[in-house]
Amino acid sequence: MKLYQNSLKYVFIIGAMAAVASISACSSSSSTPATTTTTVTGVAKAPGGTIAQFENKSFLLATVDFLIPLAYSEITGLQPVGGADVELIRVDDSGNQVGDVLASTVTSITGDYSLALPSGVSFAGNLIVRITGNASTSLSAQVVDQTVDITPLSQFVLDKFVEDGTALDTLPVNEVVALRGRVEEFDLTVAPGANIAAMIAQLEASTVGAFLDNEIDIINSTPANSTVVTAATGNWSILEFELGLGDNDAFPFGTIFLDIYNENLSIADDGDLDIADGGITIDIVSSVIDVFTNFNVDGSDGSTNIYHEIGTGDSGDSIEANIDSAGNVSIAFPFEEELETVDLIGGGNDTDGDGPDFGWRWPPGTAVFFDTGNGNAKIGVLNEAGIRYGTTDTDFDGINDAVNPNDKQGDEVFIGLQFVLKQGSSMTLADFNGVYGVVDMDFEVDTSPAASSSSVVGEITLNNGAATTTTGTVSELTIDRIPNLTTPNVFDVTLISTLDTAVPSDVFSYTTTATGGITVDFGDEDTLVGQSNDDASLIAFVGNSTVKTGTPLEVTSSDDSILLMTRLGSTTPAVTDSTYKLLPMLAEVSSSGATEFFTFSADSTLTFSNNIAATINSKDVGFSRSSDVAQVEPVIDTSGSDAYIATIGANGSINLTRTETDGSVINLDGFISEDKKLMILRAHKEDPSDAGNQQLIGIMLGIMQ
């Protein structure tokens, strides 16, 4: 996501599910509430008007329609729950009832209820209205204003607060009301036969789950003081590496997107330290480079093409953002809708004369950039998603003027890894001297149609303009997916692994700027232009290379890359009992043509028991498709806890390994920074028994908590 453009945001779909036993809500009794001055009203709704029994989500994932953001609050497919007991209760921070029922009533045949608050009871995050079915299953909603609907969505919001360890009794009710309003901008369509558990699973797998994780983290955070805000002011650079997939609802047509960009930012104190209102202002000073690749496959005739665009310029946008006491920066984006005109018949824009040809809708979102611990580097993994619609003429003048929500045409989804680095002011070559750990990731597409993903891990010494690699440390892995010459739509997947153990060290040159810019000249190979933070402890590069062939010349291959360098220490870092927040970007390809891009949920962590044992608690979040022209689907994974064997070297080099029950092997190789606050890793997963299975390569960041 470019800060100057809330670009494409996608909403995920879910696969089919078997019916689960459900029970109709029933009424057992009702009581007359005590005399009060405040009355809470709302409606209780559930899929099919029933309260279905909750079961493990992994058994309940089902086919439902796209999660489509609309400009109004509505959950289609829900029906009123009539004749259900409504109870007013208090809950603890684990969501368990505390004390007796404070008041109760019964829903009408239309699902409506009205309940008076007892004297002395006020709106609060731990005040709940709950309906219960025959098997003690329930739906709840927080009583934070006078209108409280009880739905799977309200239950999901409460569950998220509980999962994130929120102190419900002190939760500001105005922030809950605002959050609920933003969540309700996501419209959900429930498939016939789906139940409450399936719908909550859908919410968890979709962008709503990630959105809530970020929002609740912000609500639970401590606002920054003036010292933290002052430290954040100044000039910054932001670099992003982004991968995406697109589909078409009407035709067998698919897209892989590659995008890199580098912007310069200016952050200033806006004079308001209220976390709810702002805190800092981010001005986009300039866009240094923006390279976008659109690789298309037409399933009707097998043709392929690459659209490649390089842009530079200054957007001039100004953005309000929040900053918390840990230096984490968050930026909220509202629901957006945009119309776009394309040249469909040649000769210029809108040559057909009927106005915009299609439109986009993006749900609201929040971007969070996590500080790495020193106030001069922040990292974010962002999901972007958009739904493309046809347009319609609402005022009957022959010109299309609005999105037609009944003409959904396709989806485009992205995952981006972003680095925000504070610029220096008078840096020299000497500031960059030292031994650095290096991890990179490349993703390449070409019109054959092939795709490949690769990553290098190694050590490099910077010394007054000379960059020297360390022999025996440079390891490169490449996964190639190449079309099979005899069988259509089948690919040969190969893994190429090389370790630089025999050749002498490579020596390159590099130059730097006073603000921390760095350019590495690889001679006959590539030249990389990057940026460091103000103490040169972290350096990031993004790059793109293309191949052009034919007459006239057309782009037939495009390769995007991101390369990270972190300064290493000279002793073995002790990480016993240390916990790191994990921020990965992972890519898989397979012989069937399947492609998958994913990251982890916001609460994923890596915890070390000692220097030889660690545990990763994570959940995959992303998107995939079964072939180059198949529909995009979500990556759905329940939370897991996996043990890894750790090996840590004297300079902070690290390997984490795990063998799965199916025999596939996961290796995480990389480095722990000199101050132990940051970890950069290459992730690699392979099935040694079957190279045609999905092979994974990615990059993973760890921030000490």
C-alpha positions in Angstrom: 0.0 0.0 0.0 1.5 3.3 -1.0 0.8 5.9 1.6 -0.4 8.3 -1.1 -2.9 5.7 -2.5 -5.2 3.4 -0.8 -4.8 1.0 -3.7 -6.4 -2.4 -4.3 -7.9 -4.1 -1.3 -9.3 -7.5 -1.6 -11.9 -9.4 0.4 -11.5 -13.1 0.8 -13.7 -16.0 -0.1 -14.2 -19.2 1.8 -14.5 -22.8 0.6 -17.7 -25.2 1.1 -18.7 -26.7 4.3 -20.8 -29.6 5.5 -23.9 -28.8 7.4 -23.6 -28.8 11.2 -26.2 -29.4 13.7 -28.1 -26.3 14.6 -30.8 -25.5 17.1 -33.5 -22.9 17.2 -33.3 -20.4 20.0 -35.9 -20.9 22.6 -37.5 -18.9 25.3 -37.6 -20.2 28.9 -38.7 -17.2 30.8 -38.6 -13.4 31.0 -38.4 -10.9 33.8 -39.3 -7.3 34.3 -36.2 -5.0 34.5 -35.7 -2.6 37.3 -36.6 1.0 37.0 -34.0 2.7 34.9 -33.4 5.8 32.9 -31.7 4.1 29.9 -33.2 1.6 27.6 -31.1 -0.6 25.2 -32.8 -1.8 22.0 -31.7 -3.9 19.1 -32.3 -7.0 17.0 -30.9 -10.5 17.3 -30.0 -12.2 14.1 -28.2 -15.4 13.1 -27.9 -17.5 10.0 -31.3 -19.1 9.4 -32.5 -17.5 12.6 -30.9 -20.2 14.7 -28.0 -20.3 17.2 -25.8 -23.0 15.8 -23.4 -25.0 18.0 -19.8 -23.8 18.0 -17.2 -26.3 16.8 -13.6 -26.2 15.9 -13.2 -23.8 13.0 -11.0 -26.1 11.0 -14.0 -28.4 10.4 -16.4 -25.5 9.7 -14.9 -23.6 6.8 -17.4 -23.4 4.1 -18.3 -21.9 0.8 -19.8 -18.5 1.1 -19.9 -15.6 -1.2 -17.3 -12.8 -1.3 -17.0 -10.5 1.6 -18.0 -7.4 -0.1 -17.6 -3.9 1.4 -20.7 -1.7 1.1 -21.3 1.8 2.1 -24.0 0.7 4.6 -24.2 -1.7 7.4 -25.9 -5.0 6.5 -25.3 -8.7 6.9 -27.3 -10.5 4.3 -28.3 -14.1 4.9 -29.1 -13.5 8.6 -32.6 -13.9 9.9 -34.3 -12.7 13.1 -34.0 -15.0 16.2 -37.5 -14.9 17.6 -38.5 -15.9 21.1 -34.9 -16.0 22.5 -34.0 -15.0 26.1 -31.9 -11.8 26.2 -29.8 -11.5 29.3 -27.8 -8.5 30.5 -24.6 -9.7 32.3 -21.1 -8.6 33.2 -18.1 -10.6 32.0 -14.4 -10.8 33.0 -11.5 -10.2 30.6 -11.8 -13.9 29.5 -15.4 -13.4 28.5 -16.9 -15.4 31.3 -20.0 -14.3 33.2 -19.4 -12.5 36.5 -22.2 -12.3 39.0 -25.9 -12.7 38.4 -28.0 -11.8 35.4 -28.7 -8.0 35.8 -31.9 -7.9 33.6 -33.6 -10.0 31.0 -36.2 -9.9 28.3 -37.3 -11.9 25.2 -36.9 -11.2 21.5 -40.1 -10.7 19.5 -41.0 -12.7 16.4 -39.0 -10.1 14.4 -35.9 -10.6 16.6 -36.3 -7.2 18.3 -35.8 -6.6 21.9 -35.9 -3.7 24.4 -34.2 -3.9 27.8 -33.9 -1.3 30.5 -30.6 -0.9 32.3 -30.9 -1.2 36.1 -30.2 1.8 38.2 -26.4 2.5 38.5 -25.5 0.4 35.4 -23.9 2.3 32.6 -22.5 1.5 29.2 -19.2 -0.5 29.4 -17.0 -2.8 27.5 -17.7 -5.6 30.0 -21.5 -5.1 30.0 -23.0 -7.7 27.6 -26.4 -8.7 26.2 -26.5 -12.4 25.4 -29.0 -14.8 23.7 -28.7 -18.5 24.4 -29.9 -21.6 22.5 -31.0 -25.0 23.7 -27.4 -26.4 23.9 -26.0 -23.5 25.9 -24.7 -21.9 22.7 -24.9 -18.2 22.6 -24.4 -14.9 20.8 -23.2 -11.7 22.6 -22.8 -8.0 22.1 -21.1 -5.3 24.1 -23.5 -2.7 25.5 -21.7 0.5 24.6 -24.6 2.6 23.4 -28.4 2.5 23.2 -28.6 0.5 20.0 -27.0 -3.0 20.3 -27.6 -5.6 17.6 -26.7 -9.2 18.6 -25.1 -11.0 15.6 -22.2 -13.2 14.7 -20.3 -9.9 14.0 -20.9 -8.5 17.5 -19.7 -11.8 18.9 -16.6 -11.8 16.8 -15.7 -8.3 17.9 -16.1 -9.3 21.6 -14.0 -12.5 20.9 -11.2 -10.4 19.4 -11.1 -8.1 22.5 -10.8 -11.2 24.7 -8.1 -12.8 22.6 -6.0 -9.7 22.7 -6.1 -9.5 26.5 -8.2 -6.3 26.6 -9.2 -4.9 30.0 -12.9 -4.9 29.2 -14.1 -2.9 32.2 -11.9 0.1 31.4 -12.3 -0.1 27.6 -13.4 3.4 26.3 -17.0 2.9 25.1 -16.6 5.6 22.4 -13.7 3.7 20.8 -15.8 0.5 20.8 -18.7 2.4 19.1 -16.3 3.8 16.5 -14.7 0.4 15.9 -18.1 -1.3 15.5 -19.1 1.4 12.9 -16.0 0.7 10.8 -16.5 -3.1 11.1 -20.1 -2.8 9.9 -18.8 -1.3 6.6 -17.9 -4.9 5.7 -20.9 -6.6 4.3 -21.2 -10.4 4.6 -23.2 -12.7 2.5 -24.0 -16.0 4.3 -24.4 -19.1 2.2 -27.6 -21.3 2.7 -26.9 -23.8 5.4 -24.1 -21.9 7.0 -24.3 -21.4 10.8 -22.8 -19.1 13.4 -19.5 -21.0 13.7 -19.0 -20.9 9.9 -19.7 -17.2 9.7 -17.2 -16.5 12.5 -14.7 -18.7 10.7 -15.3 -16.6 7.6 -14.7 -13.4 9.6 -11.5 -14.7 11.0 -10.2 -15.8 7.5 -11.1 -12.5 5.9 -9.7 -9.0 6.0 -12.0 -8.3 8.9 -10.0 -10.5 11.2 -6.7 -8.7 10.4 -8.4 -5.3 10.5 -9.7 -6.0 14.1 -6.3 -7.3 15.3 -4.7 -4.0 14.3 -7.5 -1.8 15.6 -7.6 -3.5 19.0 -3.8 -3.3 19.3 -4.2 0.4 18.8 -7.0 0.7 21.3 -5.0 -1.2 23.9 -1.8 0.7 23.3 -0.5 3.6 25.5 -0.4 7.0 23.7 3.0 8.3 23.0 4.5 11.1 25.2 6.2 14.1 23.7 9.6 12.4 23.9 8.5 9.6 21.6 6.8 12.0 19.2 9.8 14.2 19.0 12.0 11.2 18.3 9.7 10.3 15.4 9.8 13.7 13.7 12.2 14.2 10.8 12.8 12.7 7.4 12.2 9.1 6.6 12.3 6.7 3.7 9.8 3.9 3.0 10.6 0.9 0.8 8.1 -1.8 -0.2 8.2 -5.1 -1.9 4.7 -6.3 -2.9 3.2 -9.5 -4.6 -0.4 -10.0 -5.7 -3.0 -12.1 -7.5 -6.0 -11.1 -9.6 -8.9 -13.0 -11.2 -11.8 -12.4 -13.5 -15.3 -13.6 -12.6 -16.5 -14.0 -16.2 -13.4 -15.3 -18.1 -10.5 -17.7 -17.4 -8.1 -14.9 -16.9 -5.5 -14.4 -14.2 -2.8 -11.9 -13.1 0.3 -11.9 -11.0 1.3 -8.5 -9.7 4.8 -7.4 -8.7 5.3 -3.9 -7.2 8.2 -2.1 -5.6 8.5 1.5 -4.5 10.6 3.9 -2.5 9.2 7.2 -1.1 10.6 10.0 1.0 8.5 11.1 4.0 8.5 13.9 6.5 7.0 13.3 9.9 5.9 16.2 12.1 4.2 16.6 15.5 0.6 17.8 14.9 0.4 19.0 18.4 -2.2 16.4 19.5 -1.0 13.5 21.5 -4.5 12.0 21.8 -4.1 8.5 20.3 -7.7 8.6 19.1 -7.3 11.9 17.2 -3.8 11.7 15.7 -0.4 12.5 17.1 1.7 13.0 14.0 1.4 14.2 10.4 3.1 12.3 7.6 3.8 14.3 4.4 4.8 12.5 1.3 7.9 14.5 0.1 8.6 12.5 -3.1 8.2 9.2 -4.8 11.7 8.1 -5.7 10.6 5.2 -7.8 7.5 3.0 -8.3 7.8 0.0 -10.6 4.6 -2.0 -11.3 4.4 -5.3 -13.2 1.2 -6.9 -14.3 1.6 -10.5 -15.7 -1.5 -11.8 -17.4 -2.6 -15.3 -18.6 -5.6 -15.7 -20.9 -6.9 -19.2 -20.3 -9.1 -19.1 -23.4 -6.1 -19.2 -25.8 -3.1 -19.6 -23.5 -1.7 -16.3 -24.4 0.4 -14.3 -22.0 1.7 -10.7 -21.7 3.5 -8.4 -19.2 2.5 -4.8 -18.6 5.4 -2.9 -17.0 5.3 0.6 -15.7 7.9 2.8 -14.0 6.8 6.0 -12.3 8.4 8.8 -10.3 7.1 12.0 -8.9 5.7 13.7 -5.8 2.2 13.0 -4.6 2.1 15.9 -2.2 -0.3 14.1 0.2 -0.5 14.6 3.9 -1.7 11.9 6.2 -2.7 11.9 9.9 -1.3 9.0 11.9 -1.2 7.7 15.5 2.0 6.8 17.4 2.1 4.9 20.6 4.5 4.8 23.5 6.5 2.0 21.8 7.0 4.1 18.7 4.5 2.0 16.6 2.8 4.1 13.9 -0.7 3.4 12.7 -2.6 4.9 9.8 -6.4 4.4 9.4 -7.9 4.2 5.9 -11.7 4.7 5.4 -14.0 2.8 3.1 -13.3 4.0 -0.4 -14.9 3.8 -3.8 -13.4 4.9 -7.1 -14.5 4.9 -10.8 -12.0 4.4 -13.6 -12.2 4.9 -17.3 -10.1 2.9 -19.8 -9.6 3.2 -23.5 -11.6 0.2 -24.7 -11.6 0.9 -28.4 -8.5 2.9 -29.0 -7.8 6.6 -29.5 -7.8 7.9 -26.0 -9.7 7.7 -22.7 -13.5 7.1 -22.8 -13.7 6.9 -26.6 -16.9 4.9 -26.2 -18.5 8.0 -24.6 -20.4 6.2 -21.9 -18.3 7.3 -18.9 -16.3 5.1 -16.4 -15.9 1.5 -17.5 -15.5 0.0 -14.0 -15.1 0.9 -10.4 -13.3 -0.3 -7.3 -14.4 -0.7 -3.7 -12.0 -1.0 -0.8 -13.0 -1.8 2.8 -11.6 0.3 5.7 -8.2 -0.7 7.0 -5.4 0.2 9.4 -1.7 0.0 8.5 0.6 -0.6 11.5 4.3 -0.1 11.3 6.1 -1.8 14.3 9.1 -0.1 15.7 12.2 -2.3 15.9 13.1 -0.9 19.3 15.4 2.0 18.6 13.0 4.5 17.2 14.7 4.7 13.8 13.2 1.7 11.9 9.6 0.5 11.6 8.3 -2.6 9.7 4.8 -3.4 8.4 3.2 -6.3 6.6 0.1 -5.0 4.9 -2.8 -6.8 3.1 -4.4 -4.8 0.3 -7.6 -5.9 -1.4 -10.0 -4.5 -3.9 -13.1 -5.7 -5.7 -13.8 -4.6 -9.3 -17.3 -3.9 -10.4 -19.0 -2.8 -13.6 -20.6 0.6 -13.7 -24.2 1.8 -14.1 -26.1 5.0 -15.1 -28.1 6.1 -12.1 -29.4 9.4 -13.5 -30.3 8.0 -17.0 -28.3 10.5 -19.0 -26.4 7.9 -20.9 -23.2 8.2 -18.8 -22.2 5.6 -16.3 -21.7 7.4 -12.9 -21.6 4.8 -10.1 -20.4 1.3 -9.2 -23.0 -1.4 -10.0 -22.8 -3.7 -6.9 -24.7 -6.4 -8.9 -21.9 -6.6 -11.5 -18.9 -7.9 -9.6 -16.1 -8.6 -12.2 -13.1 -9.6 -10.3 -10.7 -9.4 -7.4 -7.1 -8.1 -6.9 -5.2 -8.9 -3.7 -1.7 -8.0 -2.4 0.6 -8.6 0.4 3.4 -6.0 0.9 6.5 -5.9 3.2 7.3 -2.3 4.1 10.4 -0.7 5.8 10.3 2.8 7.2 13.8 4.0 7.9 14.7 7.3 9.6 17.2 9.2 7.5 20.5 10.5 8.9 21.9 14.0 8.5 25.7 13.9 8.2 26.5 10.2 7.6 29.8 9.1 6.0 31.2 5.8 4.7 32.6 5.1 8.2 29.1 4.9 9.6 28.5 1.8 7.5 31.6 -0.2 8.5 31.1 -3.6 10.0 29.9 -7.1 9.3 26.3 -7.4 8.1 24.0 -10.4 7.7 22.1 -10.4 4.4 18.8 -11.9 3.4 17.0 -11.3 0.2 13.9 -12.5 -1.8 13.3 -12.3 -5.5 10.1 -13.2 -7.4 10.2 -13.4 -11.2 7.6 -14.0 -13.9 8.0 -14.5 -17.7 5.6 -15.0 -20.5 6.5 -18.7 -21.1 4.5 -18.7 -18.5 7.1 -19.5 -15.8 7.5 -18.2 -12.3 10.4 -18.5 -9.9 11.2 -17.4 -6.3 14.7 -17.3 -4.9 16.5 -16.1 -1.8 20.1 -15.5 -0.7 21.5 -15.7 2.8 25.1 -14.6 3.6 27.5 -12.3 5.3 29.1 -9.2 3.9 31.7 -6.8 5.4 31.5 -3.1 4.6 34.7 -1.2 5.0 35.1 2.4 3.7 33.6 1.8 0.3 34.6 -1.9 -0.2 32.0 -4.7 0.3 33.4 -8.2 0.7 31.3 -11.4 1.0 32.4 -14.0 3.4 33.3 -17.3 1.7 31.3 -20.3 3.0 28.3 -18.2 4.2 26.5 -17.4 1.0 23.6 -19.8 0.4 21.2 -19.4 -2.5 17.9 -21.2 -3.0 15.8 -21.0 -6.2 12.4 -22.6 -6.9 11.7 -22.7 -10.7 8.2 -23.4 -12.1 8.6 -24.1 -15.8 5.9 -25.3 -18.2 6.0 -29.0 -19.0 6.8 -29.4 -22.7 4.4 -32.3 -23.3 1.5 -31.8 -20.9 -0.5 -28.5 -21.0 -1.2 -26.7 -17.7 1.4 -28.9 -15.9 4.7 -27.4 -14.6 8.1 -28.8 -13.7 9.1 -27.5 -10.3 12.8 -27.7 -9.5 14.8 -26.6 -6.4 18.3 -25.3 -7.0 20.5 -24.9 -4.0 24.0 -23.5 -4.0 26.5 -22.8 -1.2 29.5 -20.6 -1.9 32.2 -22.7 -0.2 34.8 -23.1 -2.9 35.1 -19.7 -4.6 37.0 -16.8 -3.2 35.2 -13.9 -1.5 33.5 -11.4 -3.9 34.5 -7.8 -3.6 32.2 -4.9 -4.7 32.2 -1.2 -4.2 29.6 1.0 -2.6 28.9 4.7 -2.0 26.8 6.5 0.6 25.0 9.8 1.1 24.8 12.1 4.1 21.1 10.9 4.7 22.0 7.2 4.7 21.4 6.4 1.0 23.6 3.6 -0.2 24.4 2.3 -3.7 26.2 -1.0 -4.2 27.9 -1.7 -7.6 28.2 -5.4 -8.4 30.2 -4.8 -11.5 28.9 -6.9 -14.4 25.9 -7.8 -12.3 23.4 -5.4 -10.8 23.5 -2.1 -9.1 21.3 -1.8 -6.0 20.1 1.5 -4.5 18.9 1.4 -0.9 18.5 3.3 2.3 19.7 2.8 5.9 18.4 4.1 9.2 20.3 6.9 10.9 22.9 4.6 12.6 23.3 2.2 9.6 22.2 -0.8 11.7 19.6 -1.8 9.1 19.8 -1.3 5.4 17.0 -2.1 2.9 17.1 -2.3 -0.9 14.3 -2.9 -3.4 14.9 -3.4 -7.1 13.5 -4.5 -10.5 15.0 -6.0 -13.6 13.4 -6.8 -16.9 14.1 -8.6 -20.2 12.8 -7.3 -23.5 12.6 -9.3 -26.7 10.8 -9.1 -30.1 10.1 -6.4 -32.6 8.9 -4.1 -31.3 10.6 -4.8 -28.0 8.2 -6.1 -25.3 8.8 -7.0 -21.7 9.0 -10.8 -21.5 10.4 -11.2 -18.0 10.2 -9.1 -14.9 12.0 -9.7 -11.5 11.4 -7.8 -8.3 13.6 -8.1 -5.3 14.1 -7.0 -1.7 17.4 -7.2 0.2 18.0 -6.6 3.9 21.2 -6.1 5.8 21.5 -6.0 9.6 24.7 -5.2 11.5 26.0 -8.2 13.4 27.8 -8.5 16.7 30.9 -10.5 17.6 29.5 -12.7 20.3 26.8 -15.3 20.5 23.5 -13.6 21.4 21.7 -15.0 24.4 18.0 -15.3 23.6 16.7 -17.5 26.4 13.0 -16.5 27.2 13.0 -13.9 24.4 9.9 -13.4 22.3 9.8 -11.9 18.8 6.8 -10.7 16.8 6.9 -12.4 13.4 6.3 -10.5 10.2 6.8 -12.8 7.2 6.2 -12.6 3.4 6.0 -16.1 1.9 5.5 -17.5 -1.6 4.7 -21.0 -2.8 4.4 -22.5 -6.3 3.6 -26.1 -7.4 3.6 -28.3 -10.5 -0.2 -27.9 -10.8 0.2 -24.2 -11.4 -1.0 -23.3 -8.0 0.4 -20.0 -6.5 0.1 -18.9 -2.9 1.2 -15.6 -1.2 0.7 -15.3 2.5 1.9 -13.9 5.8 1.1 -14.5 9.5 -1.7 -13.1 11.7 -0.8 -10.1 13.8 -0.3 -12.0 17.0 2.2 -14.6 15.7 5.4 -15.0 17.8 8.7 -16.8 18.0 9.7 -17.6 21.6 13.0 -19.1 22.7 13.1 -21.5 25.6 16.9 -21.3 25.3 19.5 -21.0 22.6 18.7 -24.4 21.2 14.9 -24.6 21.3 12.1 -22.3 20.2 8.4 -22.3 19.5 6.4 -20.5 16.8 2.8 -19.7 17.5 1.2 -18.5 14.2 -1.7 -18.6 11.8 -1.3 -18.3 8.0 -3.2 -15.3 6.4 -3.1 -14.8 2.7 -4.5 -15.9 -0.6 -4.0 -18.6 -3.3 -5.3 -20.0 -6.5 -5.2 -23.5 -8.0 -3.9 -22.3 -11.4 -2.9 -19.2 -13.3 -6.5 -18.5 -14.3 -8.4 -19.9 -11.3 -10.4 -17.8 -8.8 -8.5 -16.3 -5.9 -9.2 -18.0 -2.6 -8.1 -17.3 1.0 -5.3 -19.1 2.8 -7.1 -20.5 5.8 -5.2 -22.0 8.8 -6.1 -22.5 12.4 -3.6 -21.2 15.0 -0.8 -23.6 15.7 2.2 -24.0 18.1 5.3 -25.6 16.5 8.6 -26.6 18.1 11.8 -25.8 16.3 15.4 -26.8 16.9 17.7 -23.7 17.1 21.4 -23.3 16.2 22.9 -19.8 16.9 26.4 -18.9 15.8 29.0 -16.6 17.4 28.1 -13.7 15.2 24.3 -14.0 15.5 23.8 -16.3 12.5 20.8 -18.6 13.2 19.1 -21.7 11.9 15.7 -22.9 13.0 14.5 -26.2 11.6 11.4 -28.4 11.9 10.2 -31.6 10.2 6.5 -31.8 9.7 4.4 -34.9 10.1 4.1 -35.3 6.3 7.9 -35.3 6.0 8.3 -31.8 4.7 11.1 -29.8 6.2 11.0 -26.1 7.2 14.3 -24.2 7.6 14.6 -20.6 8.8 18.1 -19.2 8.2 19.4 -15.8 8.9 20.7 -13.4 11.5 20.0 -11.8 14.9 21.1 -8.1 15.0 23.9 -6.9 17.2 21.5 -5.5 19.8 19.2 -8.7 19.5 16.2 -6.5 18.8 15.7 -7.6 15.2 15.9 -10.9 13.4 16.0 -11.3 9.6 15.4 -14.8 8.2 14.9 -16.7 5.0 12.0 -19.2 5.2 12.2 -22.4 3.1 9.9 -25.3 3.1 10.2 -28.3 0.8 8.8 -31.9 0.5 12.0 -34.0 -0.2 9.9 -36.9 -1.4 8.0 -35.0 -4.1 9.5 -31.9 -5.8 6.2 -31.3 -7.5 4.4 -30.4 -4.3 4.2 -26.8 -3.3 7.7 -25.4 -2.5 8.0 -22.3 -0.3 10.5 -19.5 -0.1 10.1 -16.3 1.8 11.5 -13.7 4.0 10.6 -13.3 7.7 11.3 -10.5 10.2 11.3 -10.8 14.0 10.9 -7.9 16.3 11.8 -8.4 20.0 8.9 -7.8 22.3 
